[in-house]
Amino acid sequence: MRLLLPQPRSLSPDDLHDLYDSGGNSLTRGGFVVSVDGGVSHAGGSRPLQSAADEASFHALRAVADAVVVGAGTARVEGYGPVRPRPAGIAWRTRHGRPAAPPLVIVSQSLNLDPGARCFSGPAVVVTCQTAAARRRDQLAEVATVLVAGQDRVDLAVAFQELRERGLTRLLCEGGPHLLTSLLTAGLLDELCLTLTPLLLGSAPQLLTEALGSPRRLELLHLIDGGGGVLLARYAVTAA
Ligand SMILES: NC(=O)c1ccc[n+]([C@@H]2O[C@H](COP(=O)([O-])OP(=O)(O)OC[C@H]3O[C@@H](n4cnc5c(N)ncnc54)[C@H](OP(=O)(O)O)[C@@H]3O)[C@@H](O)[C@H]2O)c1
């Protein structure tokens, strides 16, 4: 693995922790793997896009996060489990005074989530809105912390503020495209970390689900050659 920009140097997988760490700064970052034509899944999941370099950045991004946020669609389709950092990630977190594992935060309007699902076998937060069925809310409250933000839609700004008040300030959003689009539209995304996989998928679900009101400019913060044609890019999302 080799850092290409801003200053070329070779990297070990452990170097990725320091490279992705935002220090004490609170931020919301997206972490996605995409094909060259912007596709995020093939045959129903993102596995065909993954590679050793993507896996290394995926785990490093998790290791430096206070919480991993996903839309309920991604949690359901990808069969999410609790966030379990690798030993190197746990060691990095311990050195930096952070708890061993970040909680998983699932955003859902419908609360169509199985309380027996694997994702609730570790620390989990469910973010929903007032109109979600009270019975489902009560069932999920037995396996997760349930936060209510917004009336008939989840108000992500309110929800993220509540997470920050609970000390979860460095948020990693792992998907999916609906949630990422909502975050961009609400002006809540600070960074986007993309693994660019050298594949063309044709008509596949894309990174974003709808047109943005105005194009968002990205500033390249670093670029890594992950080997085998895989590129890892970290962008800052600048003001519209
Ligand atoms: N390549 C990658 O890096 C990557 C990453 C993640 C996902 N994916 C792929 O993307 C696909 C899933 O995409 P998706 O767009 O359907 O997933 P998603 O954004 O994770 O899920 C959509 C669902 O999440 C909830 N949700 C999302 N945004 C919300 C908001 N602003 N307010 C309230 N609820 C919100 C809703 O759940 P309820 O229906 O429960 O109300 C909504 O139906 C899968 O094929 C997956 O493999 C790829």
PDBQT file of the ligand as one rigid body, heavy atoms in Angstrom, charges set to zero:
ROOT
HETATM    1  N1  LIG A 301     -20.731  -0.190  -1.703  1.00  0.00    +0.000 N 
HETATM    2  C1  LIG A 301     -20.950   0.237  -0.478  1.00  0.00    +0.000 C 
HETATM    3  O1  LIG A 301     -20.029   0.778   0.161  1.00  0.00    +0.000 OA
HETATM    4  C2  LIG A 301     -22.308   0.078   0.149  1.00  0.00    +0.000 A 
HETATM    5  C3  LIG A 301     -22.526   0.574   1.433  1.00  0.00    +0.000 A 
HETATM    6  C4  LIG A 301     -23.789   0.406   1.981  1.00  0.00    +0.000 A 
HETATM    7  C5  LIG A 301     -24.801  -0.204   1.256  1.00  0.00    +0.000 A 
HETATM    8  N2  LIG A 301     -24.533  -0.661   0.015  1.00  0.00    +0.000 N 
HETATM    9  C6  LIG A 301     -25.600  -1.296  -0.770  1.00  0.00    +0.000 C 
HETATM   10  O2  LIG A 301     -26.668  -0.387  -0.861  1.00  0.00    +0.000 OA
HETATM   11  C7  LIG A 301     -27.899  -1.121  -0.879  1.00  0.00    +0.000 C 
HETATM   12  C8  LIG A 301     -28.852  -0.572   0.196  1.00  0.00    +0.000 C 
HETATM   13  O3  LIG A 301     -29.104   0.739  -0.146  1.00  0.00    +0.000 OA
HETATM   14  P1  LIG A 301     -30.225   1.661   0.490  1.00  0.00    +0.000 P 
HETATM   15  O4  LIG A 301     -30.012   3.010  -0.089  1.00  0.00    +0.000 OA
HETATM   16  O5  LIG A 301     -31.514   0.990   0.385  1.00  0.00    +0.000 OA
HETATM   17  O6  LIG A 301     -29.760   1.608   2.002  1.00  0.00    +0.000 OA
HETATM   18  P2  LIG A 301     -29.909   2.553   3.267  1.00  0.00    +0.000 P 
HETATM   19  O7  LIG A 301     -29.749   3.989   2.981  1.00  0.00    +0.000 OA
HETATM   20  O8  LIG A 301     -28.969   1.906   4.219  1.00  0.00    +0.000 OA
HETATM   21  O9  LIG A 301     -31.351   2.196   3.772  1.00  0.00    +0.000 OA
HETATM   22  C9  LIG A 301     -32.525   2.857   3.437  1.00  0.00    +0.000 C 
HETATM   23  C10 LIG A 301     -33.412   2.692   4.645  1.00  0.00    +0.000 C 
HETATM   24  O10 LIG A 301     -32.759   3.256   5.775  1.00  0.00    +0.000 OA
HETATM   25  C11 LIG A 301     -33.651   4.041   6.511  1.00  0.00    +0.000 C 
HETATM   26  N3  LIG A 301     -33.256   5.409   6.214  1.00  0.00    +0.000 N 
HETATM   27  C12 LIG A 301     -32.258   5.833   5.405  1.00  0.00    +0.000 A 
HETATM   28  N4  LIG A 301     -32.186   7.164   5.389  1.00  0.00    +0.000 NA
HETATM   29  C13 LIG A 301     -33.142   7.593   6.200  1.00  0.00    +0.000 A 
HETATM   30  C14 LIG A 301     -33.548   8.866   6.588  1.00  0.00    +0.000 A 
HETATM   31  N5  LIG A 301     -32.969   9.979   6.152  1.00  0.00    +0.000 N 
HETATM   32  N6  LIG A 301     -34.563   8.950   7.430  1.00  0.00    +0.000 NA
HETATM   33  C15 LIG A 301     -35.148   7.815   7.884  1.00  0.00    +0.000 A 
HETATM   34  N7  LIG A 301     -34.798   6.578   7.554  1.00  0.00    +0.000 NA
HETATM   35  C16 LIG A 301     -33.800   6.474   6.714  1.00  0.00    +0.000 A 
HETATM   36  C17 LIG A 301     -35.021   3.666   6.001  1.00  0.00    +0.000 C 
HETATM   37  O11 LIG A 301     -35.321   2.479   6.718  1.00  0.00    +0.000 OA
HETATM   38  P3  LIG A 301     -36.772   1.908   7.032  1.00  0.00    +0.000 P 
HETATM   39  O12 LIG A 301     -37.185   1.280   5.731  1.00  0.00    +0.000 OA
HETATM   40  O13 LIG A 301     -36.535   0.908   8.105  1.00  0.00    +0.000 OA
HETATM   41  O14 LIG A 301     -37.621   3.050   7.437  1.00  0.00    +0.000 OA
HETATM   42  C18 LIG A 301     -34.739   3.388   4.533  1.00  0.00    +0.000 C 
HETATM   43  O15 LIG A 301     -35.687   2.546   3.929  1.00  0.00    +0.000 OA
HETATM   44  C19 LIG A 301     -27.554  -2.572  -0.647  1.00  0.00    +0.000 C 
HETATM   45  O16 LIG A 301     -27.543  -3.215  -1.898  1.00  0.00    +0.000 OA
HETATM   46  C20 LIG A 301     -26.143  -2.527  -0.109  1.00  0.00    +0.000 C 
HETATM   47  O17 LIG A 301     -25.422  -3.658  -0.465  1.00  0.00    +0.000 OA
HETATM   48  C21 LIG A 301     -23.309  -0.530  -0.551  1.00  0.00    +0.000 A 
ENDROOT
TORSDOF 0
